[in-house]
């Protein structure tokens, strides 16, 4: 069991990360998830006496907010360990307690990818709107991102999101297509893409739990060999795939999403259900070089065992199926924090994917600091997933099991941090993440 001082360090790091939205979900869907946006409300700044001595160097009150001196440690089966430092300035508006700006520069180091300086800026023009700017540059990678979200556009129930990004990611892995792709065929490739995403949503009826979104997404991708040593060249191992993506390939996708949501909280969920169904298509002649469609569902259910939420059962099932011809990097992927927690992202790739997870969350320790109550949970979990060409060709012998345990720090209603230890057929994988409800 983790001792309380270590738990408090984990909590404070999670809160700081949530404030700065330091991670973004790496979606396996063609239309990527939107940037996680920090809370608009200024958290209470603890008095010096409330902060354990070991943590006082992390948090410093300012005239208009606070400064957090945060160490960065990240683990990923595909990228290895990344560590560094990140000072975070959280500034409130002049005549109120609402957060107006966040500045979050960082300098991290990875043995394979070298040093990476990054700057993040968040601006909140109003309570339900946020502008996110991010830039990074490194030896093999770079990123420029701008995003604007407004959940009550023009004081209506309509939400909008706009995103533009240029990103070069050199940490991608590919093992070939199919449910039984060999670990011996592991390669590393670099994905260089320019994209935009525009989305608008509204409730289907007033006072309804149902909501619909329409999204328009365009990306121009270029794939090349990755820089990681000790792995075969991607272009030599999969020549057909590499030749198809040697020049930028434009993909234009339209998506319709329908959501049903009765959860008590979107991130720190303890009860309720969530159902999302989507259908999308890409058509030649409409700005796309490939023609395909995809449909899928994501269903989640949360059952508390008692009113105090000391034990909660959480379950999820995800399914998606691709029809037509899409480039390999847009096919369904199994693996990673959000799909199967014992494999790196993209370990298995094919035209379809089905995965189920269930975990039992037990609250074993509670702490209160600066009037913020935090629950620490142990969450043993089990999962099973498979990729396939089509549902009728899905075979039980290719289902990949995973078992493990997560350690979670939950500060309701908007902060959750977790460390997941998953064991599968290829050994142990460790993931660290924030603000993902499951």
Protein Blocks (a to p, Z undefined) as FASTA:
>chain_A
ZZfklmmmmmmmmmmmmmnopaccddfbfbacddddddfbdcddddfklpcfklmmmpcc
dfklcadddddddddfklopadddddddddddfkbcbdfbdcdddddddfklopaddddd
dddfbfkbccdddddddfkbccdddddddfbgghiabdcdddddddddfkbccebeajkb
cfklgccdddddddddddddddfbghiabdcddddddddddddddfbehiacfklmmmml
mmmmmpccddddddddddddfbfbfklgcbdcddddddddddehihpabdcddddddddd
dddfbfnlpaccdddddddddehjddfklmcceedjklogcbcehkagcfbdcddddddd
ddfbdcdeehiacddddddddddddddfbfklpcfklpccdddddddddddfkbccdddd
dddfeocaddddehieZZ
